[in-house]
């Protein structure tokens, strides 16, 4: 379910070789790679590349070892993390 006002716009910085934890989405995520390069198990993205994720799309963005990656992400309902972070998310009902 989508709640009005739940949209979030953020700039994500991934240092060289660093990863975002594995996750899916509660809604949709639109992401634009602004600088650098990252891969997410589905594809590799560089400056100007755009991706769209649905709730059931599982991925883990990982920055190239060549340098940091910056992405502009818009979500409409938040993320569902896996592992310990996911357990904490459920515990705190986030």
C-alpha positions in Angstrom: 0.0 0.0 0.0 1.3 3.4 -0.9 0.9 6.3 1.6 0.8 9.9 0.4 3.9 11.7 1.5 5.9 8.5 1.9 8.1 9.3 -1.2 11.7 9.9 -0.5 14.5 11.4 -2.6 18.1 10.8 -1.6 21.6 10.8 -2.9 23.4 7.6 -2.1 27.2 7.5 -2.0 29.0 4.2 -2.2 32.7 4.2 -1.5 34.9 2.1 -3.9 34.0 -1.6 -3.5 31.3 -0.9 -0.8 27.8 -2.4 -1.0 24.3 -1.6 0.2 22.8 -4.6 2.1 20.6 -7.1 0.2 17.1 -5.8 0.0 13.7 -5.7 -1.8 11.2 -2.9 -1.8 7.9 -2.1 -0.2 7.0 -0.2 -3.4 9.1 1.2 -6.2 12.5 2.6 -6.5 13.8 4.8 -9.4 17.5 5.2 -9.5 19.8 7.4 -11.6 23.6 6.8 -11.5 25.1 10.3 -11.3 28.8 9.5 -11.0 31.0 6.4 -10.9 29.8 2.9 -11.6 28.0 0.2 -9.6 26.5 -3.3 -10.2 23.6 -4.9 -8.5 23.5 -8.5 -9.6 21.0 -7.5 -12.4 23.1 -5.1 -14.4 26.0 -2.6 -14.3 25.2 1.2 -14.2 27.3 4.2 -15.1 26.6 7.9 -15.3 23.2 8.6 -16.9 22.0 5.0 -16.5 18.5 4.6 -15.0 16.9 1.7 -13.2 13.4 0.8 -12.0 12.8 -1.7 -9.2 9.5 -3.2 -8.1 8.8 -4.7 -4.7 9.9 -8.2 -5.6 13.2 -7.1 -7.1 16.0 -8.3 -4.8 19.3 -6.6 -5.3 22.5 -5.4 -3.7 24.2 -2.4 -5.3 28.0 -2.6 -5.1 30.3 0.2 -6.2 33.1 -0.4 -8.6 36.6 -0.7 -7.0 37.7 2.2 -9.3 36.2 4.8 -7.1 33.0 6.0 -5.4 29.6 5.9 -7.0 26.8 8.4 -6.5 23.2 7.7 -7.3 19.9 9.7 -7.0 17.2 7.4 -5.7 13.4 8.0 -5.4 11.3 5.5 -3.4 7.6 5.5 -2.7 7.4 3.1 0.2 10.8 2.2 1.7 13.0 -0.9 1.6 12.9 -4.4 3.1 16.4 -5.4 4.3 17.6 -8.9 4.8 19.7 -10.5 7.5 20.4 -8.7 10.8 19.3 -5.3 9.4 16.0 -6.9 8.3 15.4 -8.5 11.7 16.0 -5.1 13.4 13.7 -3.5 10.8 10.9 -5.9 11.7 11.6 -5.6 15.5 11.1 -1.8 15.3 8.3 -2.1 12.8 10.1 0.2 10.3 
